[in-house]
Amino acid sequence: MIAFSQYDITLLLQAMARTVVLSLGGGILGIAGAIILTALRLSEIRVMIPLRVLAVVYVQTIRRIPFIVTLYIVFFCTGMMGLDVSATVVAIGSIGLIAAAYLCEILHGGVKTVPVEQVEAALVLNLPLWARWRYVIGPQAMSAVVPPAVGYLVLFIKDTALASQIGVVELSQAGVILTNRGLPSTQVFCVVLLLYFAISYPLTCLSRLLEKRIAVH
Amino acid sequence: MTRLDFRPVFAHLPFLLGGVGVTILIATLAFVFGLSLAVALAVLRFENQGAWRRLSRSYSTALTNTPQLSQIFAVFYCLPLMGLMVSPFLSVVIGMTLNAAAYLADILGAGMARVPPVYHEVALTLGLNRRQTYLRVILPYAGRAMFPALANHFQIMILGSAMASIFGVEDLTGRAYDIGSTTFRILEVMLVTGGLYALLSFALTGVFALFRRTMERMV
């Protein structure tokens, strides 16, 4: 067994931190985007109709394009527009774009599970908009939204591996660098896969736990 | 901003469209092999209680919690160490097969758990042996019950096969990258490619819906 040198371990840990940053950043952007998209899809104001159609088209289309193609499009698009952004920012933005679409589907579906009578009752009680969401729709949609949403966050962690293709040194790229430096590839990839597992398995467990605790059956 | 120019892309469109075939081929091969492996894993889980069941479960847990890209990298770099010189195409298919088996085993397992107990009793009464029970009763039922999930995973695999381009395979994304590097119109190429994937995916949704309707009519 060839031991990893101090440099190798630092590289791996930094790369792992990068993977976590990409997942967290992308996840937060995705949640924000999903809330906006869902708000657009649920709005019943006449002027919003074109935006509503656009939101549906966006959600339906982007989920049918491979993440790596989305990543390339954002990468070269920002390049052509002359925007001075780092590859990490491009990767976080791209993960945000797809995460928003997937999470919007979950959020929209979850809100739709709340019985219409509940919303109507809240309207009759003259509850303001924020109170309707805070006390009536929110708590009831929660059980259909949170477990699958956490499950999907695991998916985005795995998508961050593709950021290596635009030059972000994250976990999978660190594995390739170390292999190319001559370290035994079996050991390198075992470590890389284990580190990914260490990030994503707790989330998988959390998703399962939440499903048992609060999901509707 | 530089103006978009799609003409060079359309000049290479036949080459790009050929990549769609390669993409479908990779996804289909990995799906078929993955499904065969998944049947074995799911039966292992269904038949046994102890170590075998844990082993099959651990396989799915391990491979669904790590990125497919790293798995393909591991196959790509580790198989030659074992003296197996395989082409990039085969490495990708093997990597995707191993990954797909993990997800498909979970799906099939869930489907097999849904088979009503009376089906098992009927199979027993008819005197079917184990193999016949699986092939004629349990697996067809699980397959039908889980058809939407299986079809959905095939779609995911079509998208996932884009990773083949990273290993130099000339699938749709690989060919797009080639055209991009010779025409310097990479953004336009990628936009067209994204559109082609979306079209392919919508077409597959239609095909699966049709297939399902025919299947239900036959039963």
Interface residues (C-beta under 8 A of the other chain):
Chain A: T61 R64 I65 P66 F67 I68 V69 T70 Y72 I73 F76 C77 G79 M80 M81 G82 V154 I157 K158 D159 T160 A161 L162 S164 Q165 L171 S172 G175 V176 T179 P184 S185 T186 V188 F189 C190 V192 L193 Y196 F197 S200 Y201 T204
Chain B: M1 T2 T61 A62 T64 N65 T66 P67 Q68 L69 S70 Q71 F73 A74 Y77 C78 L81 Q155 L159 G160 S161 A162 M163 S165 I166 T173 A176 Y177 I186 L187 M190 L191 T193 G194 Y197 A198 L200 S201 F202
